[in-house]
Amino acid sequence: MQNGTVKWFNPTKGFGFIRPDIGEKDIFIHKTAVINSGVKYLGEGQKVTFETEITSGGKVIASSLTLVGYEEQEFELLLCDERTQAQ
């Protein structure tokens, strides 16, 4: 697994790029990899871990994708919502 940051992702066009933490070349990601990973939203600046595959044409693409820190951030938002409702 590699770590990286979403450079950009366009859900309308169905693709985007991840900037890996190690390495200079951005990694292409197709919407099928996002959907197959169960990720509902992928936005610029999100930290991710991912695996890569090499296509029949020799391009390196991202596959299996996981958002880093997403569960913790979501949990903090839920706590904030609960505190607001309690007041």
C-alpha positions in Angstrom: 0.0 0.0 0.0 1.1 3.5 -0.8 0.1 6.8 0.9 -0.8 9.9 -1.0 -3.1 12.9 -1.3 -5.9 13.4 -3.8 -4.7 16.1 -6.2 -8.1 16.3 -7.8 -11.1 14.1 -8.7 -13.9 15.0 -11.1 -17.0 12.7 -10.5 -18.6 14.0 -13.7 -15.6 13.0 -15.8 -15.1 9.9 -13.7 -11.4 10.2 -13.0 -8.7 12.2 -11.1 -5.2 11.9 -9.8 -3.4 11.1 -6.5 -0.1 12.6 -5.6 1.9 9.9 -3.9 3.9 10.7 -0.8 6.9 8.9 -2.3 7.6 9.4 -6.0 7.2 12.3 -8.4 4.6 11.1 -10.8 0.9 11.5 -10.1 -1.2 8.3 -10.1 -4.4 8.1 -12.2 -7.6 7.0 -10.5 -10.8 5.9 -12.2 -14.2 6.2 -10.7 -14.6 2.4 -10.7 -11.7 2.1 -8.2 -13.4 4.7 -6.0 -16.8 2.9 -6.2 -15.3 -0.6 -5.7 -13.5 0.7 -2.6 -16.8 1.8 -1.1 -15.7 5.5 -0.9 -18.7 7.8 -1.3 -16.8 11.1 -1.8 -13.3 11.8 -2.9 -12.1 15.4 -2.7 -9.0 17.5 -3.2 -6.5 17.2 -0.3 -7.9 14.0 1.2 -5.3 11.7 2.5 -5.5 8.1 1.1 -3.8 4.8 1.0 -4.0 2.8 -2.3 -2.6 0.0 -4.2 -1.5 0.3 -7.8 -1.9 -1.9 -10.9 -0.3 -1.7 -14.3 -2.7 -1.6 -17.3 -2.3 -3.6 -20.4 -1.0 -0.3 -22.0 1.7 0.0 -19.3 0.1 2.8 -17.3 0.2 2.8 -13.5 -3.2 3.3 -12.0 -4.6 3.4 -8.4 -6.8 0.5 -7.2 -8.0 -0.4 -3.7 -8.5 2.9 -2.0 -8.9 3.8 1.7 -9.4 7.3 3.1 -6.9 8.0 5.9 -8.4 9.5 9.1 -11.9 9.6 7.7 -13.5 7.7 10.5 -11.9 9.9 13.1 -13.0 13.1 11.4 -16.5 11.8 10.9 -16.6 10.8 14.6 -15.5 14.3 15.7 -18.2 15.8 13.5 -20.8 13.5 15.1 -19.6 14.6 18.6 -19.9 18.2 17.7 -23.4 17.7 16.4 -24.4 15.9 19.6 -22.9 18.7 21.8 -24.8 21.3 19.8 -28.1 19.5 20.1 -27.6 19.0 23.9 -27.2 22.7 24.5 
